[in-house]
Amino acid sequence: AQSVSQHNHHVILSEAASLELGCNYSYGGTVNLFWYVQYPGQHLQLLLKYFSGDPLVKGIKGFEAEFIKSKFSFNLRKPSVQWSDTAEYFCAVSTISSGSARQLTFGSGTQLTVLP
Amino acid sequence: DGGITQSPKYLFRKEGQNVTLSCEQNLNHDAMYWYRQDPGQGLRLIYYSQIVNDFQKGDIAEGYSVSREKKESFPLTVTSAQKNPTAFYLCASRPGPGNSPLHFGNGTRLTVT
């Protein structure tokens, strides 16, 4: 079974600092990769996704992520964070499970706190 | 506006009672999912349904049951057999079992005492 690891449980940054959140997965087959974000009091929403093609994908609000197949990684980056980026971030991997049904496996999440 | 509605937002129950969490979507999505969110553990899949009248166990189905009698509804029952029912429960849907991203509801926080 696939698994997703987010090693940073809580990250605290000052505004304008650069951000990189790690995401590693274990699965030998073809994967689709996602980052979801949950702002305080709001529902989970998609930040960006990778299906194929250019391994550097850009999402909403200035976020980007790079798929490095050899490292089984899909790290999330932002050059300069804002206070409004304070949220919990989840990495997720989609694979073909038994019965040919694609399911998402989520990482444990990283809480980002941006200090004003 | 289309979306997923979970009700209620907060739910309190006594130990030993079954409780049903509601999830309704008007997105015309075929696939629906129930996740449990615990601090430090992220989202874990309880049950999912790809089509009406069909559902499959996820990673932590023990102590839970679901039904999918209508396309727009996927209620989750937390039974007395679930050993640690206190948690935040998220319902999600997407058009089909393919690559499309999930749409999430706002969640229900269940507290069992």
Interface residues (C-beta under 8 A of the other chain):
Chain A: V4 Q6 H9 N32 F34 Y36 Q42 H43 L44 Q45 L46 K49 F51 F90 S94 G99 S100 A101 R102 Q103 L104 T105 F106 G107 S108 G109
Chain B: I4 Y35 G40 Q41 G42 L43 R44 L45 Y48 Q50 Q56 G58 L90 A92 P97 G98 N99 P101 L102 F104 G105 N106 G107
